[in-house]
């Protein structure tokens, strides 16, 4: 089945337990499972829907009535021009708690028995799922305990507490927190609310798909980020049941892409030490429940680089005026990486907007550098009065905005008559960067980019 590619063709797929290289890869889901053609597609839909049905998603939609928001679908003229077809942004970053997670969490907790509710619920998360569980439990009158890594961003910890959960900080990564949550569930009888590996959670996330079809009935392609797979699986169940012709493309960060090797193997496999700024999709192993659905119904899974993610986040902020976290920007990153691969109208799901301000600052700077709008360089100049002022005058004439200057005059590497200057500049794009470098060299400076 032909599919989108936001990656280097022929990139190797690692064996189970191996990490993907920091490069892009694309594996069509149907191709990885050995299916092709319309007959295979029909069999895939029937197989996946036998476990979770459209009725389950519709029931979840009723459960969420008055609880979750029907988030806006915003058009993007810039992305539409790039893709050559209408592109819309499904703004789950504007959902309650700042992400889609409250949908699945609320449906899962609402389905508990009175006895289970009385025992309380427990979850593990670095942010979005934590807030979703905390709010959902609070709305339903259920006590919640959330384990978060000790290094979790303080704004996310504070928000989870404000939504009503008891927060316990444990371990350095989410896996540590999950083990602590599982132990807590065994010891207390509290119900573990998994972030993606439960049918009720998947059904709740699938309500995003129903909204997309209602808001954009002519949609041809839906692009959605994938971590454990709950959101993509839920959208696929809802959309493929009503519109099997709609192409669904999942997006993973290249440094945390567990789905390509899992799809190739035909079952979930783990990757070691996933690394990405997109912590919302930083999952080392697909969930068993969503994996089967993704394998059967999602048409392609592609990966994007960290540069793609930071550029997408910057674009969302500047062009769409939307604050989006890296995981939420992953569908936009895929569109930027391979705009000719998507048939329109396209809906890109912005899954969340909970980004730590300090991380946002670093990502924006990275995004500007990736877009050629931020230039860091070091250069040598003669150590004499007025030399630094003369350098800054040259930069002023080049219309390069100086953000930071570090002036070193005493260093063993320097000659007695030399000084070294490190500059951070805001520029107008790649051509301007090249112009600045060339002009500095022509002015007699030794430039070390």
N, C-alpha and C positions, 0 to 999 in steps of 0.2 A: 504494500500500500504506500503510495507516495506520501511523503511527509515533510514538515518544515525542518530546516536544519539551521541551527545557530551555532554551528561548531565546525571543527576541522574534520573533513571527510576522512573516514578510515581510522579515526582515533581508537586505540586499543581499549577493550573492555577488560578490566582486571578480574581475576578469579575471586571467589568468595574469600572475604577476609582481607583483601588487598585494597589499598586506597587508590582512587582515581588520580591520575596526574593532574597538575594544575593547568589543564587545557580543556577545551570544550569537547563534548561528545554528544551524539544523537543516536537514539535507538527507537525506531518505530515500535510501539507496544504490540500491535497486532503481528508485525513481522517477527518480533522476538518470540512470540508464542506459536509461530508456525502457521498463522492464518493469513489468507489473502482472498480477495474477491468478495462479491456480494453475499454468497452463500455462507462463507465463513463469518462475515460481519453479522448476519442474522443469527447464526449460532452463538456468537459471542454475546450479543445483546440478551438472548434468551437465557444463557448460562448465568450471566452476572445478575440479571434481574430476578432470578429464582431465589437468591439469598436476600436481596434488599429490593423492594419494589417502589414504583412511583407512588403507590398508595401510602407507603411508609413516609415518603418525603412530604406528601400532601398532608398527612396527619401531623407531621412535625410542623408544617406551616401553620396549621390551626392552633397547635400548642403555643407557638411563638407569637400569635396574634396579640398585639398590644404590648409585647415584651421587646422584641427586636425591632429595629427600624427597617423600613424598606428604603435601602440606601440609594442615593442618586446615581443615575447613569449620565455621565458628562462626556460630551464630544470633545475630541482633540483635533484641532485643525492642523497642528504641526505633524502629529503622527499620521493623520489621514493623508497629508501630502506626501509623507515619506513612503507609506505603504501603497498609495495609489487607490485607496478605497476608504470608506468611512471607518474610523476607529473610535470606540467609546470606552470610557473608563468606569468600571463598576466600583463605586467608592466605599468599600467596606472599611477603609480607614476612618470613615465617619460613623461607623457603627458604634453602639454603646460599648464602652470599655476600649474603643479604638481598634477593634478587629472583629472578624467573623466568629471568633471562638465562643462568644456567648451563646450563639445559636445552638451548637452541638451540646455545650455544657448544660444549658437549660433543658433541652429535650431529654437528655440522659437523666438528670436529677428529677425532672417531673415524672419520669417513668418508674421511679423507685416506689416500693411499698411503704406503708406507714412505719413498719418495723425498721426497714432499711433507713428511712429518713431520720428516725429517732436515734440511730447509731451515728449519724453524721457522715460527712464525705471528706475525702482526702485527695489531694492532687500534688503533682510535682511539675514545676515549670519555671522558666526564667523570666516570664512576663505575661504574654498574651493569654495563654490558657489559665494562668493563675488568676488574672483579673476576671476572665469569663466565669470561672467556677465560683469565685468569691461573690460576684454579683448575682449569678443564677441561684446559688444557695441562699443568699440573703433574701431574694425576692420570694423564694419558696419556704422560708422559715426554717432552713436547715443549717446546722452548725457546720462550718468548713474549716479544715486545716490545710494549709498549703506549704509544702517544702520548696524552698528556693535556694539556689547556690549562694554561697557566701559573697560571691562577687557580683550578684545580680544588681543591675542599675538601681540606685536608690529611688528614683521616681516610680519605678515599677513596683518596688517593695512597698512604698508608701501608698500607692494607688490600691494595691491588693488589700492592704490593711483597711483602707478607707471604705472599700466595698464590703467589708465585714468579716474577712477571713482572719484566722490566727496564722500568722506567718512564722515559720521556723526556718532559719538559715542553716543549711547543712551542705558540706562538701564544696568542691570547686567547680563541678560541672553538673548539668541536669541529670546525667546518669546517676551520680551520687545521690542527688535529691530524690530521684525515683526509687532507688533502693530503700531509702529511709521512709518514703511514703508507703511502699509495699510492706515494710516491717510494721509500720504504724497501723496499717489496715488489718494485718494479722493479729496484732496485739489488742486492738480496741474493737474490732468488728466494723469499723468505718468502711464505707464503700469507696473503692478507688475509682476516681473518674479519670479515665485515660484520655489523653489529648486527641487521639485519632483512632484507636483500635477497638471500636465498639459500634455495632450497627446503629444504635440510637444517636451517637455522635455524628456518624456519617450522614444519617438522615437529616439531622439538624443543619449540617453544613450544606446539604443538597438544596435547601430552600433558596440559596443564592442562585442556583440554576433556574428555578421556577421564576424568580424575579427577573432574571435576564431575558427569558423568553417572553414575559409579559411586557417588559420595557423596550425590547428590541426584537420583535417577532421575525424580522428579516435576517437575523444574525446567521453568519456562515461559519465563523471560527470563534472559539472561546479559548483564551490563553490564561492559564492559572498556575501559580507557583505550587510546587510539591515539596513537602518535607516528609512527614509520615504518610501522607496521601489522603487524609480524611476529606479535605475540601474538594480536591480534584475528583475523588471517587463519588462524593455526594452529588456534585454538579453533573457528572457523567450519567449517573442513574436517572436523574430527573430529565436531563436534556435528551439523552439517547432514546428514552421511552417515548418522548413526544416528537422529537426531531432527529431521527437517526442520521440524517444527512449532515448535521452540524459537526464540524471537525473540532475536536478537543485536543489542545496541546498543553502538556505539562512542562514546567520549567524548573530546573534545579540549578543550584550553584555548582560550578565545576569541581570545587574542592570538597563538596559534601553531597555527591551524587550517588546515592545508594540504589536508585531505581534502574539505571542502565544495566549494571551487572545482574541485578535481580531479575529483570525482564529476560535477559539473555539466558539465565539459569532456569527460569520458569518457577522460581520460588524466592521468597525474601532472603537476601544474604546481607551480611554486615560489612561495612567498610570501617577501617581503623582510623581513628583520630580525624574526623571531618573538620575542615578548616574553612570558614567563610565569615564575612561580616554579617551575612544574612542569618542571624540566629533563629529567626522564625521558621526557617526551612533547614536548619542544621541538625539533621537526623541521620544517625548512622545505620538504621535498618528500617525498611518499610513495615507498616503494620500488616498483620495477616489479613484482617478484614478488608482494608482498602486496597491491598495489593491485588487481590483477585479481580476486583472491579476495575482497577486501573489497567491491569493486564488485558482484560476483555474489552473494555469500552473506550479507554483513552487512546487516541490515534497515534500520538507521538509524545516522546519525552526528550526534550533538548536541554542543553546546559549553557550557562552564560558565565563569563569571567567576572572577577571583582571589578575590573574597569567598566564592564558593561553595567554592573549594578550601580556603581557610584554615578555614572553618567545618567542612568535612568532616574535615580533619585533627584539629581540636580535638575533634570528636565521637568519632572513632576512639580518641583517647587517653583521653578522659574516660569514655565509655560502654562501649567494647569493651576498654579497657586494652591497646591495640595501637599501637605506634609505626609510623607510616606516613608515607612521603614524599608530597609534593603530587601527583606523578603517580599514585602508588598509591591516593590518596584520590579521584581523579577520578570513579570510578563512584559513590562515596557522594555526591559533590557533585551528580551528576546526579539521584540519588534525592531529595536535599534540595531541589533546584531545582524538580522537577516530580514529586512523589510519586504523583500520580494517573495518570501516564502508563505505569506498568509493571504488567503482569499477573504475579501471583505463582504459585508460589514464584519468587523472584528470587535469583540468585547474583551478587554484586558481587565482582569480582576485585581484591584489594588487591595490585597487581603488585610493590611494593617497599617497603622500610622504611629505605633508606639516606639519612638526612637529616642534614646537618651541624648540630651542636648550636647554632651561632650562628644559622643560618637557622631552625631550629626555634623558637628564642626569639622571633625577629621574627614568624614565622608565627603562633605562638600568640597573641601580642599583637594581631596583625591579626585573627585569628579571634575573639578576645574582643570586639574593637571591632565586628566585623560582627554578632556576636550581641547587641550592646547591653550587654555586660558590662565594657566598658572605656571610660572617658570622659576625653577630654583637653579642657581648657578654660583660657582666660586670663581674668583679671578684674582690675579696678582697685579699690583700696581706699585709705583715708586713711593716709598715712604717719605713724603715731604709735605709741608704745610699746604693745604688747599687741594691735595690729590683726591681726597674723598669727595669734596665739593665739586670738583671737575667731573668726576664719574657720575654723580647724581645729576649734574647739568646735562650730560649726554643722554641719560635715561629720560630726563624730562623732555628733551627734544624729540625722543623716540615715542613719546606718549605712553611709556610703560609706568604703571602705578607701583611705586615701591611700598611693599607691605612690611618688610622687615630687613634690617641691616645688621650684620655682625662683622665688626672690624677688628682683626687680629694683627698686632704689630710685633709681638714677642712669641716666637715659636721656633724650635730647633730646625724645622724644615725651611724656614725663610732665611734669605740672605740679609745681611745687615741693612741694606737699602730697600728691602721689600716689605710690603704689607699684604695681607690677604683679606679679601672681603667676600662674605657670603650674602647673597641677595635672594629675596623672595619677592617675585614680581607678579602683578596681575596684568595679563596681556589680552589681546583681542582674538587670539586663535593661533593655530599652528604656523601660519604664514608670518604673523607678527612676531612669534617666538624666534623664528629663523632670522627675521630682519634685525631683531635686537642683538642676537648673537653675532651676526655678520658685522653690524655697525660697531660693536665693541671691539672686535678683532681689528677692524680697519682703523680704529682709534688707537691701536697699539697695546691693547690689554691682552694678557694671557688668560683666556677663558677656559674654565674647566667645568663642563656641564654635569 
